[in-house]
Amino acid sequence: LIEISTVERGVVSLYGVRSELFVAMNSRGRLYGT
C-alpha cells in the first residue's frame, strides 16, 4: 500500500506503509528518498 500526499507546492511524497520509507519528487521531477 502506498500513500500519496503533497508536502508543499510542487513536492509530492509517496509513503510505503509496509516498508515505512518515503520517496518524494520535487517540482523538477527529481526523486529522493528518506
Backbone as XML, in Angstrom:
<?xml version="1.0"?>
<chain id="A" units="angstrom">
  <residue number="1" name="LEU">
    <atom name="N" x="0.845" y="-1.178" z="0.000"/>
    <atom name="CA" x="0.000" y="0.000" z="0.000"/>
    <atom name="C" x="0.888" y="1.237" z="0.000"/>
  </residue>
  <residue number="2" name="ILE">
    <atom name="N" x="0.522" y="2.210" z="-0.835"/>
    <atom name="CA" x="1.277" y="3.458" z="-0.932"/>
    <atom name="C" x="0.343" y="4.623" z="-0.648"/>
  </residue>
  <residue number="3" name="GLU">
    <atom name="N" x="0.781" y="5.517" z="0.210"/>
    <atom name="CA" x="0.038" y="6.742" z="0.479"/>
    <atom name="C" x="0.705" y="7.880" z="-0.277"/>
  </residue>
  <residue number="4" name="ILE">
    <atom name="N" x="-0.086" y="8.651" z="-1.016"/>
    <atom name="CA" x="0.416" y="9.786" z="-1.782"/>
    <atom name="C" x="-0.098" y="11.062" z="-1.137"/>
  </residue>
  <residue number="5" name="SER">
    <atom name="N" x="0.808" y="11.999" z="-0.883"/>
    <atom name="CA" x="0.391" y="13.269" z="-0.287"/>
    <atom name="C" x="1.278" y="14.399" z="-0.794"/>
  </residue>
  <residue number="6" name="THR">
    <atom name="N" x="0.765" y="15.606" z="-0.732"/>
    <atom name="CA" x="1.559" y="16.773" z="-1.088"/>
    <atom name="C" x="2.252" y="17.294" z="0.165"/>
  </residue>
  <residue number="7" name="VAL">
    <atom name="N" x="3.533" y="17.585" z="0.015"/>
    <atom name="CA" x="4.335" y="18.089" z="1.126"/>
    <atom name="C" x="4.275" y="19.616" z="1.141"/>
  </residue>
  <residue number="8" name="GLU">
    <atom name="N" x="4.471" y="20.181" z="-0.020"/>
    <atom name="CA" x="4.379" y="21.619" z="-0.224"/>
    <atom name="C" x="4.128" y="21.829" z="-1.707"/>
  </residue>
  <residue number="9" name="ARG">
    <atom name="N" x="3.951" y="23.048" z="-2.115"/>
    <atom name="CA" x="3.683" y="23.312" z="-3.522"/>
    <atom name="C" x="4.821" y="22.776" z="-4.390"/>
  </residue>
  <residue number="10" name="GLY">
    <atom name="N" x="4.488" y="21.890" z="-5.330"/>
    <atom name="CA" x="5.479" y="21.326" z="-6.232"/>
    <atom name="C" x="6.197" y="20.100" z="-5.713"/>
  </residue>
  <residue number="11" name="VAL">
    <atom name="N" x="5.857" y="19.611" z="-4.522"/>
    <atom name="CA" x="6.518" y="18.429" z="-3.960"/>
    <atom name="C" x="5.464" y="17.405" z="-3.552"/>
  </residue>
  <residue number="12" name="VAL">
    <atom name="N" x="5.615" y="16.192" z="-4.087"/>
    <atom name="CA" x="4.704" y="15.093" z="-3.774"/>
    <atom name="C" x="5.491" y="14.015" z="-3.043"/>
  </residue>
  <residue number="13" name="SER">
    <atom name="N" x="4.887" y="13.413" z="-2.032"/>
    <atom name="CA" x="5.531" y="12.370" z="-1.245"/>
    <atom name="C" x="4.781" y="11.053" z="-1.407"/>
  </residue>
  <residue number="14" name="LEU">
    <atom name="N" x="5.534" y="9.969" z="-1.587"/>
    <atom name="CA" x="4.977" y="8.616" z="-1.637"/>
    <atom name="C" x="5.490" y="7.877" z="-0.410"/>
  </residue>
  <residue number="15" name="TYR">
    <atom name="N" x="4.595" y="7.286" z="0.348"/>
    <atom name="CA" x="4.970" y="6.592" z="1.579"/>
    <atom name="C" x="4.593" y="5.127" z="1.465"/>
  </residue>
  <residue number="16" name="GLY">
    <atom name="N" x="5.579" y="4.249" z="1.604"/>
    <atom name="CA" x="5.337" y="2.816" z="1.627"/>
    <atom name="C" x="4.933" y="2.394" z="3.030"/>
  </residue>
  <residue number="17" name="VAL">
    <atom name="N" x="3.669" y="2.047" z="3.207"/>
    <atom name="CA" x="3.151" y="1.730" z="4.541"/>
    <atom name="C" x="3.882" y="0.537" z="5.138"/>
  </residue>
  <residue number="18" name="ARG">
    <atom name="N" x="4.088" y="-0.479" z="4.353"/>
    <atom name="CA" x="4.739" y="-1.690" z="4.873"/>
    <atom name="C" x="6.235" y="-1.482" z="5.120"/>
  </residue>
  <residue number="19" name="SER">
    <atom name="N" x="6.905" y="-0.795" z="4.194"/>
    <atom name="CA" x="8.349" y="-0.575" z="4.340"/>
    <atom name="C" x="8.679" y="0.610" z="5.245"/>
  </residue>
  <residue number="20" name="GLU">
    <atom name="N" x="7.699" y="1.468" z="5.488"/>
    <atom name="CA" x="7.872" y="2.682" z="6.288"/>
    <atom name="C" x="8.951" y="3.597" z="5.724"/>
  </residue>
  <residue number="21" name="LEU">
    <atom name="N" x="9.058" y="3.654" z="4.395"/>
    <atom name="CA" x="10.018" y="4.513" z="3.712"/>
    <atom name="C" x="9.280" y="5.528" z="2.847"/>
  </residue>
  <residue number="22" name="PHE">
    <atom name="N" x="9.914" y="6.676" z="2.647"/>
    <atom name="CA" x="9.350" y="7.733" z="1.826"/>
    <atom name="C" x="10.143" y="7.890" z="0.539"/>
  </residue>
  <residue number="23" name="VAL">
    <atom name="N" x="9.443" y="8.204" z="-0.536"/>
    <atom name="CA" x="10.053" y="8.663" z="-1.772"/>
    <atom name="C" x="9.311" y="9.934" z="-2.143"/>
  </residue>
  <residue number="24" name="ALA">
    <atom name="N" x="10.052" y="10.983" z="-2.442"/>
    <atom name="CA" x="9.430" y="12.255" z="-2.795"/>
    <atom name="C" x="9.934" y="12.702" z="-4.159"/>
  </residue>
  <residue number="25" name="MET">
    <atom name="N" x="9.134" y="13.533" z="-4.846"/>
    <atom name="CA" x="9.512" y="14.093" z="-6.131"/>
    <atom name="C" x="9.348" y="15.602" z="-6.053"/>
  </residue>
  <residue number="26" name="ASN">
    <atom name="N" x="10.415" y="16.306" z="-6.404"/>
    <atom name="CA" x="10.324" y="17.758" z="-6.361"/>
    <atom name="C" x="9.744" y="18.302" z="-7.669"/>
  </residue>
  <residue number="27" name="SER">
    <atom name="N" x="9.629" y="19.603" z="-7.786"/>
    <atom name="CA" x="8.992" y="20.226" z="-8.946"/>
    <atom name="C" x="9.763" y="20.017" z="-10.242"/>
  </residue>
  <residue number="28" name="ARG">
    <atom name="N" x="11.024" y="19.652" z="-10.161"/>
    <atom name="CA" x="11.821" y="19.362" z="-11.355"/>
    <atom name="C" x="11.755" y="17.896" z="-11.765"/>
  </residue>
  <residue number="29" name="GLY">
    <atom name="N" x="11.028" y="17.097" z="-11.000"/>
    <atom name="CA" x="10.889" y="15.683" z="-11.318"/>
    <atom name="C" x="11.970" y="14.806" z="-10.728"/>
  </residue>
  <residue number="30" name="ARG">
    <atom name="N" x="12.801" y="15.356" z="-9.865"/>
    <atom name="CA" x="13.874" y="14.579" z="-9.238"/>
    <atom name="C" x="13.331" y="13.820" z="-8.034"/>
  </residue>
  <residue number="31" name="LEU">
    <atom name="N" x="13.634" y="12.524" z="-7.988"/>
    <atom name="CA" x="13.200" y="11.682" z="-6.872"/>
    <atom name="C" x="14.265" y="11.657" z="-5.786"/>
  </residue>
  <residue number="32" name="TYR">
    <atom name="N" x="13.815" y="11.598" z="-4.558"/>
    <atom name="CA" x="14.737" y="11.421" z="-3.439"/>
    <atom name="C" x="14.037" y="10.644" z="-2.342"/>
  </residue>
  <residue number="33" name="GLY">
    <atom name="N" x="14.791" y="9.872" z="-1.587"/>
    <atom name="CA" x="14.222" y="9.013" z="-0.555"/>
    <atom name="C" x="14.669" y="9.412" z="0.832"/>
  </residue>
  <residue number="34" name="THR">
    <atom name="N" x="13.859" y="8.978" z="1.803"/>
    <atom name="CA" x="14.202" y="9.225" z="3.200"/>
    <atom name="C" x="13.915" y="7.991" z="4.009"/>
  </residue>
</chain>
